[in-house]
Amino acid sequence: MSLLPTRPMTRRLLTAAGVVVASCAISSPTWAATVNPAAQSRPAAATCTGAADLGFRIAKGPSSGTAGVTDYTLVFTNTSKSTCSLSGFPYISMVSKKGSQLGSAASQPRMLVIPLVTLAPGASAHSTLAYSSGKVSSASGCGPVTTAYELRAFVADQKRALYARTGLHACSRAGHVYLSVLESFRAGS
C-alpha cells in the first residue's frame, strides 16, 4: 500500500476555503455598491430602530400552511418621517399578559444572501412565521399550555420590542420550538 502525499491537497483546500471565507466577508452594502452603480450615488438609509420607527401587526387571517402548521404574515411598517432599512430576520417569541416569554423563541433559517429592504415613510416589509400547533401540548413536554397575549418581535438587534396581539396557544416552558421564521424581511405587505 502506498501513501500519497496529502500536504499539496490540504494546502489547496485551505487556500480555496480562505477565498470562500474572504468573499463571504464582503458586507451587503459593499456588495450592493459594487453590483448597483446607483447605490453608490445615494446615501444608505438608516436602520429601522424597532418601536421608534416601526409598526408591527399580524396580517388578517393565517396564510396557507401544511398539516399541523399554519403560516402567518408578519407586517412591519415604517411609521417614521424618514426612510429606514431592514435586513435579516425578526426575532419572534410569544409572551404572556405580564410580558414573560412563553416557550422558546422562533427558529430562523440559515441564508447566505439576505436582502436589504429600504422602507420609505409608510411603506411595509413582511416576513412569514410558521406556527406548529401540534408541538404545543402538555404531552410533548412543553409544560402547561397557555394562551399567549402577544407576539413579540425584535429587529436588527434592537432593545425595544414590537408587539402584536394574538390568542395562539403557547408552551409555558422553553424547550420545544414551535415557531419558525421562514424568510428574511421582504418588501411589501
N, C-alpha and C positions, 0 to 999 in steps of 0.2 A: 504494500500500500504506500503510495507516495503522498506526501503532504504538499499541497500547493501553497505558495506564499499568500498570506491574507493581507499583508500590510498595504500593497497598492490598492486593493479593492476597498479596504477600510478608509484609506485616505480619500479616494474618490467619493465614497458615500458621505463622509463627513463634509467634504467640500460642497457636494450637492445639497446637503442638509443646511449648511451655512447660507447658501444662496437663497434657499426657500425661506429660511427664517428672516434674512435681511429683506427680502421682497415683501414679506408679511408685515414687517415693522413700519412700512410706509403708512402714515396716518391717512384717514379718509379725506380730510380737507386737502392734504398734499396730493393725494391720488386724484381727487376731483379737479384740482387746479391743473394737473398735468394732462388730464383727459379732456377737460372742457375749458377752452380758452376764455369763454365768457365768465367763468368762475374767478379768473384772475382779476378781472376789471371791477368786480363788485365786492364790497366787504362781506365777510362771513356774518351771518345772523347770530346774535347772542343765543345761548342755550336757554330753552324754556325752563323756568325755575320752579316748577311744581305749582303749589297752591297760589303763588303770587301771579302766575301768568296763565294758568290753565284751568279750564272747567273739565269735569270728568263725569261721564254717565255710561250706563249700560244701555245699548240701543234697545228699543222696544221689542220684546219677544226674543226668544232664542233663535239662533241661526240653525242651519241643518246640523245634524250630528249622527253618529252611529249608535248602535245598541248600547245603552247604558251611559253614553257620553253625549252631552249637549254643548254645543258651541255658542258662545256669547260674543257679540261685537262690543268692544270697549272703545268709546269715543273720547278723544282728548281735544278740546277746543281752545285756541289762543284767545284769552279774554283780555289781554293787554292791548295797549295802543301802539305797540311796535312789533316788528317781525321777530320771531324767535325760531329756534330749530330743536328737533328731537332726533335722537339716534339711539339705537339699541332696543331694549325691551322694557316694558313696565314691570316693576316688581310688585306682585299681587299677593294679597292674603285676605282672609276673612277675619272680621273682628266682631266682638260682642258689643252690646249696647254700652258697656263700660269702657270699650276701646282695647280690650285684651285680644291678642291674636288667638284664633281658633285653628287648631291643627297646624300643618306645615304650610310654608309659603309655596306658591306655584313654581313648578319646574319651568325651565326655559330651554329652548332648542340651542344647539351649537351651530352657529352660522359663521362662515368665513367672511362673507360680504354683507355688511349691514348698511342700508341706505341712510343718508341724512335727509330728513324731511323738514323743509322750511315752511313755516306757517305765517302767513300774513295775519293781521288782526282779524278775528272772526273765523279764520279757516280751521279745519279739523284734520286730525290724523286718527288712525284706528289701529287696533291690534285685536287678535282673536284669543279668547280664553276658552279652554275645554274644561268642562266640569264633569267628573266621573262619579255619578251618583251611586253606582254600585260599590264604590270603595268607602262610602260613608255609611258605616253600620257599626253597632256595638260589637257584633260578632267578628268584625275584621280587626279588632284591637285598637280602634282609634278613640276609645273612650266613649262616654255617653254622647249620643248625637244631640246636637242642639241646633237652633236656628240662628244663622248669622244675621246681624243687624246691618252691617255694611261690608262692602268690598273696599279694601284699602289699596291704594296704588302709590308707588314712588317712581319718579322718573329721574334719570341722569344722576343717580346717587344724591338726590336732594334730601334734606332732613324734614321738610314739611310735606306731609302726605295729602293725597286727594282721596275723597270718599264718595261712594255711590251706594244708595240704599239697595238692599237685596233681602230676600227671605229664603235663601237657599239653606239646605241642611249642611251642617259642618261638623267635623270631628272636634272634640274638645281637647284632645291631646295631639301633640306633634308625632310624626312617625310616617303614617301613610300619606302619600302625595296624591291628592285627588283633584288638584287644579294644575293645569298646564298652559303656559303661554305658548301659542303655536307659531307666532310670527313676530318679527320686529315691527316697529312703527311703520305704517304705510300712509301715504297721503289720502285725504278724503275720509268720509264717514260712510 
